[in-house]
Amino acid sequence: MINTVLFDMDGLLLDTEPLWGVSMLRVAHKHKIPITPERFKETTGLRIYEVTDHWAVHYPWEGKSSKEVADEILDDIIASSRQSASVLRGVEDLLVLLRKHKYKIGLASSSPKHMIDALVDHFGLTKYFDRITSADAVELGKPHPAVFLHCAMELGAKPTECLVLEDSVNGMIAGKAARMKVIVVPDEFHFDDPRFALADAKLRSLEDFDLGMIRKW
């Protein structure tokens, strides 16, 4: 029986996903790092510090270290998100519903902890979560299942008692690898990606979520 629901953040709770690319390009260009949108494919799924480490190997630059560049990208995206991002449709209604029905609620994101805390607090969502965890706390990020397993452990839940809500293929793979049920909510551009067939269910938005979907599991 599902008693715990684990949320991703970027692209599921908040429409911050497109801002990552904008911030990465802005900071890369500032430091004359030859990064293009096409080269983002080389680092899909990596955490931001792993991304800039990759850049340092393949596109070396002079000046700031890869960690300093990553920190600058994070500062930029936090500022951009506060200014122009918003909570996605259905998020707060679903969080209130899960609270009402006594589900344990966790947030498990590959974003760094200080970014998660800053944005979840800014958008007034902190109060809904029993635990907020980041892939910072584990050795490997998504699609490795570690961040979901760590969040479940913090909540005192078995993997088989958990539902993961994700918007990405890597997040879906991580949830399934953790032996959890997974509902995906892809953006419109990726909605028909055949890889999402691995999920237990697929929704257009969290407004379409129904507790009846998970009470059967």
Summary of the structure (lengths in Angstrom):
residues: 217
radius of gyration: 17.2
end to end distance: 5.7
largest distance: 56.3
contacts: 692
relative contact order: 0.16
helix: 53%
strand: 13%
